Amino acid sequence: MSLQDFDALIDRMKLAFEYADNLGQYVEAAKVLYQMNDQLPDDLQLTFEELDDPEDAKSFVKKYYVELKSAIVSYRQKLMNF
């Protein structure tokens, strides 16, 4: 995947995440995080816990969004070096 393709995909997903997060739809926001994580190479993917309870979604979103942003930056840097 090229840097441009990756950026376009992640930008769309960020908008979807922010929309769900701002509306308090944390289960939907968590689903977007899973999708974003799937776009990263295996060595950069985070190991997410399974969400069994929708009440856990808010803390899941708050915890993993920051970590996922860091992984995305790392992958972007790798793509820029190619």
All heavy atoms as an XYZ file, in Angstrom:
679
protein
N       0.855     -1.171      0.000
C       0.000      0.000      0.000
C       0.897      1.227      0.000
O       1.869      1.300      0.734
C      -0.892     -0.033      1.246
C      -1.777      1.162      1.387
S      -2.838      1.204      2.861
C      -3.832     -0.227      2.646
N       0.545      2.175     -0.829
C       1.330      3.403     -0.889
C       0.982      4.310      0.294
O      -0.076      4.154      0.925
C       1.060      4.141     -2.199
O      -0.224      4.739     -2.177
N       1.850      5.255      0.549
C       1.614      6.218      1.623
C       0.321      6.987      1.361
O      -0.484      7.187      2.267
C       2.801      7.173      1.747
C       2.663      8.294      2.774
C       2.469      7.733      4.172
C       3.865      9.217      2.728
N       0.109      7.396      0.133
C      -1.089      8.168     -0.203
C      -2.359      7.342      0.038
O      -3.331      7.843      0.596
C      -1.017      8.624     -1.654
C      -2.142      9.530     -2.070
C      -1.997      9.993     -3.508
O      -1.315      9.366     -4.314
N      -2.647     11.094     -3.829
N      -2.341      6.087     -0.375
C      -3.500      5.212     -0.155
C      -3.756      5.005      1.330
O      -4.895      5.031      1.793
C      -3.303      3.856     -0.834
C      -3.294      3.949     -2.347
O      -3.808      4.953     -2.894
O      -2.755      3.020     -2.978
N      -2.682      4.770      2.069
C      -2.806      4.563      3.509
C      -3.374      5.806      4.185
O      -4.289      5.716      4.998
C      -1.447      4.192      4.116
C      -1.488      3.975      5.592
C      -2.054      2.826      6.123
C      -0.955      4.909      6.470
C      -2.098      2.618      7.487
C      -0.989      4.711      7.835
C      -1.567      3.556      8.344
N      -2.836      6.967      3.844
C      -3.322      8.221      4.440
C      -4.803      8.447      4.144
O      -5.563      8.848      5.020
C      -2.508      9.411      3.938
C      -1.172      9.540      4.633
O      -0.952      8.883      5.676
O      -0.327     10.310      4.132
N      -5.213      8.196      2.910
C      -6.617      8.394      2.535
C      -7.518      7.462      3.338
O      -8.563      7.877      3.850
C      -6.802      8.173      1.038
N      -7.120      6.203      3.454
C      -7.904      5.231      4.196
C      -7.998      5.602      5.678
O      -9.085      5.629      6.266
C      -7.279      3.846      4.040
C      -7.960      2.705      4.775
C      -9.342      2.453      4.190
C      -7.117      1.458      4.691
N      -6.867      5.927      6.277
C      -6.844      6.279      7.698
C      -7.623      7.566      7.949
O      -8.335      7.683      8.951
C      -5.395      6.372      8.221
C      -4.741      4.982      8.214
C      -5.336      6.991      9.607
C      -5.423      3.939      9.089
N      -7.528      8.536      7.048
C      -8.292      9.782      7.217
C      -9.794      9.514      7.243
O     -10.522     10.084      8.063
C      -7.960     10.780      6.104
C      -6.601     11.435      6.291
O      -6.035     11.348      7.411
O      -6.101     12.033      5.318
N     -10.278      8.643      6.347
C     -11.705      8.303      6.347
C     -12.093      7.608      7.645
O     -13.147      7.872      8.220
C     -12.047      7.417      5.147
C     -12.072      8.167      3.837
C     -12.688      7.347      2.716
N     -12.080      6.047      2.511
C     -11.053      5.784      1.714
N     -10.501      6.773      1.041
N     -10.592      4.555      1.579
N     -11.233      6.723      8.104
C     -11.528      6.003      9.336
C     -11.487      6.929     10.546
O     -12.281      6.778     11.470
C     -10.563      4.837      9.523
C     -10.804      3.711      8.553
S      -9.676      2.347      8.873
C     -10.337      1.116      7.788
N     -10.570      7.888     10.540
C     -10.507      8.847     11.646
C     -11.799      9.654     11.725
O     -12.307      9.921     12.813
C      -9.315      9.789     11.485
C      -7.998      9.198     11.891
C      -6.898     10.234     11.734
C      -5.544      9.681     12.051
N      -4.471     10.675     11.821
N     -12.311     10.056     10.566
C     -13.572     10.805     10.558
C     -14.709      9.958     11.120
O     -15.523     10.447     11.908
C     -13.914     11.265      9.136
C     -13.080     12.406      8.581
C     -13.439     12.655      7.113
C     -13.276     13.672      9.393
N     -14.765      8.703     10.721
C     -15.800      7.807     11.236
C     -15.647      7.619     12.742
O     -16.631      7.632     13.491
C     -15.738      6.453     10.526
N     -14.405      7.480     13.197
C     -14.150      7.319     14.626
C     -14.594      8.559     15.392
O     -15.297      8.466     16.395
C     -12.668      7.044     14.893
C     -12.334      7.102     16.350
C     -12.598      6.023     17.168
C     -11.792      8.244     16.913
C     -12.326      6.075     18.525
C     -11.515      8.310     18.264
C     -11.784      7.222     19.075
N     -14.163      9.726     14.926
C     -14.485     10.969     15.623
C     -15.993     11.210     15.661
O     -16.521     11.680     16.664
C     -13.755     12.143     14.970
C     -12.255     12.095     15.222
C     -11.463     13.098     14.404
O     -12.057     13.868     13.617
O     -10.232     13.092     14.548
N     -16.669     10.881     14.575
C     -18.121     11.037     14.517
C     -18.781     10.165     15.591
O     -19.602     10.639     16.383
C     -18.614     10.659     13.119
C     -20.104     10.760     12.944
C     -20.720     11.993     12.770
C     -20.901      9.620     12.945
C     -22.090     12.092     12.598
C     -22.277      9.714     12.776
C     -22.856     10.947     12.603
O     -24.213     11.041     12.441
N     -18.402      8.890     15.629
C     -18.991      7.975     16.609
C     -18.618      8.379     18.031
O     -19.460      8.371     18.932
C     -18.537      6.542     16.326
N     -17.366      8.747     18.234
C     -16.899      9.139     19.560
C     -17.629     10.387     20.046
O     -18.079     10.448     21.194
C     -15.385      9.373     19.511
C     -14.772      9.586     20.881
O     -15.141      8.863     21.829
O     -13.911     10.487     21.010
N     -17.778     11.374     19.183
C     -18.456     12.617     19.567
C     -19.927     12.405     19.885
O     -20.501     13.136     20.692
C     -18.317     13.666     18.458
C     -16.917     14.224     18.383
O     -16.154     14.198     19.348
N     -16.546     14.711     17.210
N     -20.542     11.418     19.261
C     -21.950     11.123     19.530
C     -22.124     10.167     20.706
O     -23.249      9.813     21.057
C     -22.616     10.535     18.290
C     -22.779     11.490     17.113
C     -23.385     10.762     15.926
C     -23.651     12.681     17.504
N     -21.003      9.743     21.294
C     -21.085      8.819     22.422
C     -21.405      7.398     22.006
O     -21.818      6.585     22.821
N     -21.202      7.081     20.749
C     -21.446      5.729     20.230
C     -20.138      4.941     20.305
O     -19.481      4.680     19.299
C     -21.975      5.795     18.800
C     -23.298      6.498     18.703
C     -23.760      6.662     17.270
O     -22.998      6.533     16.324
N     -25.037      6.965     17.111
N     -19.791      4.553     21.509
C     -18.481      3.970     21.752
C     -18.311      2.575     21.166
O     -17.210      2.189     20.800
C     -18.167      3.985     23.243
C     -18.127      5.389     23.780
C     -19.119      5.863     24.624
C     -17.119      6.251     23.387
C     -19.096      7.171     25.084
C     -17.090      7.569     23.840
C     -18.075      8.013     24.686
O     -18.054      9.314     25.127
N     -19.382      1.828     21.041
C     -19.282      0.504     20.411
C     -18.911      0.679     18.938
O     -18.033     -0.022     18.418
C     -20.591     -0.293     20.573
C     -20.546     -1.581     19.766
C     -20.850     -0.598     22.048
N     -19.548      1.629     18.263
C     -19.215      1.897     16.859
C     -17.801      2.446     16.731
O     -17.068      2.086     15.808
C     -20.218      2.881     16.247
C     -21.606      2.309     16.096
C     -21.630      1.041     15.255
O     -20.995      1.001     14.188
O     -22.286      0.074     15.683
N     -17.399      3.317     17.652
C     -16.040      3.848     17.632
C     -15.023      2.727     17.816
O     -13.979      2.705     17.157
C     -15.874      4.914     18.713
N     -15.319      1.790     18.680
C     -14.412      0.658     18.902
C     -14.295     -0.185     17.633
O     -13.205     -0.654     17.289
C     -14.909     -0.197     20.063
N     -15.392     -0.363     16.921
C     -15.353     -1.124     15.667
C     -14.430     -0.452     14.653
O     -13.709     -1.118     13.914
C     -16.756     -1.266     15.088
C     -17.633     -2.212     15.862
C     -19.029     -2.277     15.263
C     -19.951     -3.138     16.101
N     -21.321     -3.151     15.557
N     -14.468      0.876     14.605
C     -13.590      1.605     13.689
C     -12.130      1.396     14.096
O     -11.260      1.220     13.239
C     -13.952      3.110     13.630
C     -12.941      3.879     12.798
C     -15.352      3.305     13.080
N     -11.850      1.390     15.404
C     -10.486      1.140     15.849
C     -10.007     -0.239     15.407
O      -8.859     -0.399     14.990
C     -10.370      1.262     17.375
C     -10.515      2.654     17.964
C     -10.272      2.612     19.469
C      -9.562      3.634     17.315
N     -10.871     -1.232     15.504
C     -10.514     -2.574     15.026
C     -10.163     -2.521     13.535
O      -9.186     -3.128     13.093
C     -11.665     -3.558     15.236
C     -11.766     -4.130     16.622
C     -12.781     -3.729     17.479
C     -10.859     -5.077     17.081
C     -12.893     -4.256     18.759
C     -10.964     -5.613     18.355
C     -11.989     -5.198     19.186
O     -12.084     -5.723     20.445
N     -10.960     -1.807     12.748
C     -10.717     -1.708     11.314
C      -9.410     -0.988     11.014
O      -8.668     -1.386     10.120
C     -11.880     -0.988     10.623
C     -13.166     -1.767     10.639
C     -14.347     -0.941     10.156
O     -14.255      0.271      9.982
N     -15.470     -1.600      9.942
N      -9.134      0.078     11.762
C      -7.881      0.804     11.569
C      -6.700     -0.104     11.882
O      -5.703     -0.122     11.157
C      -7.856      2.058     12.440
C      -8.838      3.122     12.020
S      -9.010      4.457     13.225
C      -7.570      5.432     12.858
N      -6.810     -0.836     12.951
C      -5.740     -1.734     13.371
C      -5.479     -2.795     12.298
O      -4.330     -3.144     12.039
C      -6.103     -2.387     14.706
C      -4.939     -3.106     15.340
O      -3.862     -2.549     15.499
N      -5.162     -4.347     15.721
N      -6.530     -3.276     11.672
C      -6.388     -4.296     10.631
C      -5.622     -3.790      9.412
O      -5.102     -4.590      8.643
C      -7.753     -4.816     10.187
C      -8.390     -5.742     11.206
O      -7.675     -6.236     12.105
O      -9.615     -5.966     11.112
N      -5.554     -2.486      9.223
C      -4.851     -1.924      8.072
C      -3.342     -1.845      8.287
O      -2.592     -1.609      7.342
C      -5.399     -0.526      7.738
C      -6.840     -0.536      7.316
C      -7.110     -1.476      6.163
O      -6.392     -1.472      5.170
N      -8.137     -2.299      6.289
N      -2.920     -2.033      9.518
C      -1.485     -1.974      9.823
C      -0.837     -3.327      9.546
O      -1.491     -4.367      9.628
C      -1.281     -1.594     11.291
C      -1.742     -0.204     11.690
C      -1.671     -0.043     13.200
C      -0.913      0.860     11.009
N       0.460     -3.327      9.252
C       1.153     -4.608      9.093
C       1.112     -5.388     10.408
O       0.988     -4.805     11.490
C       2.586     -4.215      8.747
C       2.615     -2.754      8.581
C       1.332     -2.182      9.066
N       1.223     -6.692     10.307
C       1.116     -7.555     11.488
C       2.050     -7.147     12.619
O       1.671     -7.197     13.782
C       1.377     -9.018     11.116
C       0.260     -9.590     10.256
O      -0.849     -9.017     10.239
O       0.507    -10.616      9.608
N       3.256     -6.725     12.286
C       4.220     -6.390     13.336
C       3.883     -5.105     14.086
O       4.424     -4.845     15.163
C       5.644     -6.333     12.785
C       5.835     -5.245     11.744
O       4.897     -4.962     10.971
O       6.946     -4.681     11.697
N       2.991     -4.296     13.538
C       2.601     -3.050     14.209
C       1.197     -3.100     14.805
O       0.782     -2.178     15.496
C       2.678     -1.872     13.235
C       4.078     -1.434     12.826
C       3.997     -0.348     11.773
C       4.858     -0.938     14.020
N       0.462     -4.162     14.518
C      -0.905     -4.240     15.023
C      -0.916     -4.394     16.545
O      -0.079     -5.080     17.115
C      -1.646     -5.426     14.402
C      -2.068     -5.175     12.987
C      -2.953     -6.268     12.446
O      -3.341     -7.185     13.145
N      -3.273     -6.170     11.170
N      -1.881     -3.731     17.145
C      -2.078     -3.854     18.580
C      -2.922     -5.097     18.850
O      -3.750     -5.492     18.036
C      -2.814     -2.631     19.122
C      -2.146     -1.276     18.907
C      -3.055     -0.170     19.404
C      -0.812     -1.219     19.605
N      -2.706     -5.689     20.001
C      -3.521     -6.818     20.415
C      -4.664     -6.263     21.248
O      -4.460     -5.816     22.368
C      -2.696     -7.825     21.239
O      -1.573     -8.220     20.464
C      -3.530     -9.029     21.618
N      -5.841     -6.262     20.654
C      -7.006     -5.711     21.333
C      -7.712     -6.801     22.116
O      -7.803     -7.937     21.678
C      -8.002     -5.136     20.327
C      -7.586     -3.841     19.706
C      -8.080     -3.483     18.468
C      -6.732     -2.972     20.336
C      -7.732     -2.281     17.883
C      -6.377     -1.768     19.768
C      -6.877     -1.423     18.537
N      -8.244     -6.403     23.241
C      -9.091     -7.308     24.019
C     -10.463     -7.356     23.374
O     -10.878     -6.433     22.672
C      -9.192     -6.814     25.455
C      -9.780     -5.410     25.547
C      -9.550     -4.733     26.870
O      -8.451     -4.843     27.415
O     -10.497     -4.091     27.348
N     -11.143     -8.446     23.570
C     -12.495     -8.573     23.046
C     -13.451     -7.756     23.908
O     -13.319     -7.703     25.124
C     -12.935    -10.035     23.061
C     -12.236    -10.882     22.027
C     -12.569    -10.482     20.596
O     -13.729    -10.152     20.314
O     -11.638    -10.498     19.774
N     -14.402     -7.124     23.260
C     -15.417     -6.355     23.974
C     -16.651     -7.225     24.169
O     -17.366     -7.510     23.226
C     -15.810     -5.116     23.179
C     -14.894     -3.918     23.270
C     -15.417     -2.800     22.395
C     -14.749     -3.441     24.685
N     -16.860     -7.662     25.389
C     -18.037     -8.463     25.686
C     -19.200     -7.602     26.160
O     -20.346     -7.961     26.019
C     -17.716     -9.503     26.772
C     -16.681    -10.508     26.295
O     -16.690    -10.838     25.092
O     -15.865    -10.942     27.118
N     -18.881     -6.465     26.716
C     -19.894     -5.610     27.319
C     -19.832     -4.217     26.694
O     -18.777     -3.578     26.720
C     -19.626     -5.523     28.830
C     -20.636     -4.690     29.582
O     -21.621     -4.233     28.981
O     -20.431     -4.507     30.794
N     -20.927     -3.741     26.136
C     -20.924     -2.402     25.542
C     -20.512     -1.302     26.527
O     -20.008     -0.270     26.123
C     -22.367     -2.205     25.083
C     -22.906     -3.564     24.910
C     -22.201     -4.415     25.930
N     -20.706     -1.547     27.804
C     -20.302     -0.558     28.815
C     -18.784     -0.386     28.858
O     -18.279      0.649     29.261
C     -20.818     -0.973     30.195
C     -22.321     -0.969     30.310
C     -22.906      0.424     30.128
O     -22.381      1.384     30.711
O     -23.908      0.536     29.394
N     -18.059     -1.421     28.433
C     -16.598     -1.354     28.413
C     -16.072     -0.589     27.206
O     -14.887     -0.260     27.144
C     -15.999     -2.763     28.396
C     -16.298     -3.531     29.664
O     -16.522     -2.891     30.712
O     -16.314     -4.778     29.602
N     -16.929     -0.315     26.243
C     -16.494      0.295     24.987
C     -15.873      1.676     25.192
O     -14.885      2.015     24.543
C     -17.654      0.378     24.001
N     -16.428      2.476     26.082
C     -15.906      3.836     26.282
C     -14.472      3.797     26.782
O     -13.603      4.487     26.231
C     -16.780      4.614     27.264
C     -16.331      6.043     27.444
C     -17.282      6.817     28.333
C     -16.863      8.264     28.457
N     -17.801      9.039     29.266
N     -14.187      2.986     27.783
C     -12.813      2.917     28.290
C     -11.886      2.285     27.256
O     -10.727      2.668     27.135
C     -12.754      2.153     29.615
O     -13.197      0.828     29.449
N     -12.395      1.321     26.484
C     -11.619      0.704     25.420
C     -11.200      1.764     24.395
O     -10.027      1.843     24.013
C     -12.461     -0.386     24.740
C     -11.813     -0.994     23.534
C     -10.983     -2.086     23.674
C     -12.031     -0.481     22.267
C     -10.383     -2.662     22.565
C     -11.443     -1.044     21.156
C     -10.617     -2.137     21.309
N     -12.149      2.583     23.963
C     -11.884      3.620     22.962
C     -10.845      4.608     23.498
O      -9.893      4.956     22.809
C     -13.195      4.338     22.568
C     -12.933      5.626     21.823
C     -14.070      3.393     21.752
N     -11.032      5.051     24.724
C     -10.097      6.030     25.301
C      -8.699      5.440     25.436
O      -7.702      6.117     25.188
C     -10.593      6.512     26.670
C     -11.948      7.173     26.641
C     -11.955      8.398     25.770
C     -13.335      9.043     25.783
N     -13.554      9.964     24.712
N      -8.615      4.184     25.828
C      -7.313      3.549     26.048
C      -6.567      3.305     24.738
O      -5.383      3.620     24.624
C      -7.510      2.225     26.783
C      -6.236      1.441     26.981
C      -6.498      0.138     27.697
C      -5.223     -0.667     27.848
N      -5.468     -1.960     28.474
N      -7.242      2.743     23.760
C      -6.544      2.268     22.570
C      -6.401      3.282     21.452
O      -5.552      3.119     20.584
C      -7.207      0.997     22.047
C      -6.901     -0.195     22.905
C      -7.883     -0.787     23.674
C      -5.618     -0.720     22.965
C      -7.605     -1.877     24.475
C      -5.322     -1.799     23.760
C      -6.323     -2.382     24.514
O      -6.032     -3.447     25.306
N      -7.176      4.346     21.459
C      -7.056      5.312     20.371
C      -5.669      5.947     20.364
O      -5.050      6.078     19.314
C      -8.149      6.374     20.439
C      -8.090      7.331     19.273
C      -8.253      6.864     17.975
C      -7.857      8.678     19.458
C      -8.189      7.723     16.896
C      -7.793      9.534     18.374
C      -7.958      9.055     17.103
O      -7.886      9.917     16.032
N      -5.169      6.306     21.499
C      -3.845      6.930     21.584
C      -2.763      5.950     21.130
O      -1.860      6.309     20.374
C      -3.579      7.432     23.019
C      -2.151      7.918     23.166
C      -4.552      8.539     23.382
N      -2.857      4.701     21.569
C      -1.876      3.694     21.174
C      -1.928      3.433     19.669
O      -0.898      3.282     19.020
C      -2.112      2.392     21.940
C      -1.789      2.497     23.410
C      -2.003      1.183     24.141
O      -1.693      0.128     23.568
O      -2.498      1.231     25.272
N      -3.129      3.392     19.118
C      -3.277      3.143     17.695
C      -2.732      4.311     16.879
O      -2.096      4.108     15.845
C      -4.745      2.886     17.357
C      -5.028      2.433     15.928
C      -4.266      1.150     15.603
C      -6.508      2.208     15.732
N      -2.941      5.530     17.337
C      -2.385      6.688     16.644
C      -0.871      6.579     16.562
O      -0.279      6.894     15.536
C      -2.792      7.988     17.342
C      -4.183      8.421     17.021
C      -4.664      9.693     17.685
C      -3.690     10.686     18.152
N      -4.283     11.878     18.763
N      -0.237      6.114     17.613
C       1.209      5.949     17.622
C       1.654      4.890     16.609
O       2.642      5.076     15.891
C       1.670      5.566     19.029
O       3.052      5.331     19.047
N       0.931      3.788     16.532
C       1.260      2.736     15.571
C       1.083      3.237     14.138
O       1.873      2.904     13.251
C       0.401      1.507     15.821
N       0.064      4.046     13.915
C      -0.173      4.606     12.586
C       0.982      5.512     12.181
O       1.470      5.465     11.053
C      -1.524      5.353     12.547
C      -2.671      4.341     12.598
C      -1.639      6.249     11.319
C      -4.031      4.952     12.846
N       1.454      6.335     13.104
C       2.585      7.216     12.818
C       3.824      6.387     12.473
O       4.548      6.694     11.518
C       2.865      8.154     14.021
C       4.197      8.863     13.866
C       1.737      9.164     14.159
N       4.055      5.317     13.199
C       5.204      4.449     12.916
C       5.115      3.859     11.510
O       6.103      3.818     10.775
C       5.283      3.311     13.934
O       5.528      3.812     15.213
N       3.928      3.401     11.143
C       3.756      2.814      9.819
C       3.915      3.863      8.726
O       4.530      3.615      7.692
C       2.400      2.123      9.717
C       2.218      1.379      8.417
C       3.150      0.453      7.989
C       1.100      1.597      7.622
C       2.988     -0.233      6.789
C       0.925      0.917      6.425
C       1.872      0.004      6.018
O       1.698     -0.669      4.841
N       3.408      5.050      8.947
C       3.559      6.132      7.977
C       5.037      6.432      7.744
O       5.475      6.658      6.619
C       2.864      7.409      8.438
C       1.366      7.398      8.253
C       0.754      8.776      8.460
N       0.942      9.534      7.225
C       1.815     10.520      7.050
N       2.602     10.906      8.018
N       1.906     11.153      5.893
N       5.823      6.437      8.827
C       7.248      6.692      8.693
C       7.923      5.618      7.871
O       8.800      5.893      7.047
C       7.896      6.816     10.070
C       7.499      8.085     10.791
C       8.002      8.149     12.216
O       8.382      7.149     12.804
N       7.976      9.340     12.786
N       7.510      4.350      8.066
C       8.058      3.270      7.247
C       7.712      3.465      5.779
O       8.544      3.270      4.902
C       7.532      1.909      7.723
C       8.164      1.415      8.980
C       7.659      0.024      9.294
C       8.340     -0.523     10.528
N       7.928     -1.917     10.814
N       6.471      3.846      5.500
C       6.056      4.062      4.123
C       6.805      5.235      3.490
O       7.124      5.203      2.295
C       4.545      4.314      4.039
C       3.645      3.118      4.307
C       2.184      3.549      4.348
C       3.850      2.033      3.255
N       7.080      6.253      4.269
C       7.790      7.424      3.748
C       9.231      7.072      3.373
O       9.812      7.710      2.485
C       7.768      8.555      4.774
C       6.399      9.191      4.925
S       6.285     10.366      6.286
C       7.477     11.582      5.844
N       9.783      6.089      4.016
C      11.180      5.713      3.756
C      11.337      4.831      2.519
O      12.450      4.515      2.129
C      11.783      5.035      4.974
C      11.959      6.004      6.121
O      12.173      7.195      5.905
N      11.854      5.515      7.335
N      10.231      4.405      1.930
C      10.312      3.556      0.722
C      10.399      4.395     -0.502
O       9.988      5.392     -0.717
C       9.109      2.619      0.620
C       9.232      1.463      1.553
C       8.397      1.360      2.664
C      10.163      0.468      1.348
C       8.479      0.289      3.524
C      10.258     -0.605      2.199
C       9.423     -0.689      3.295
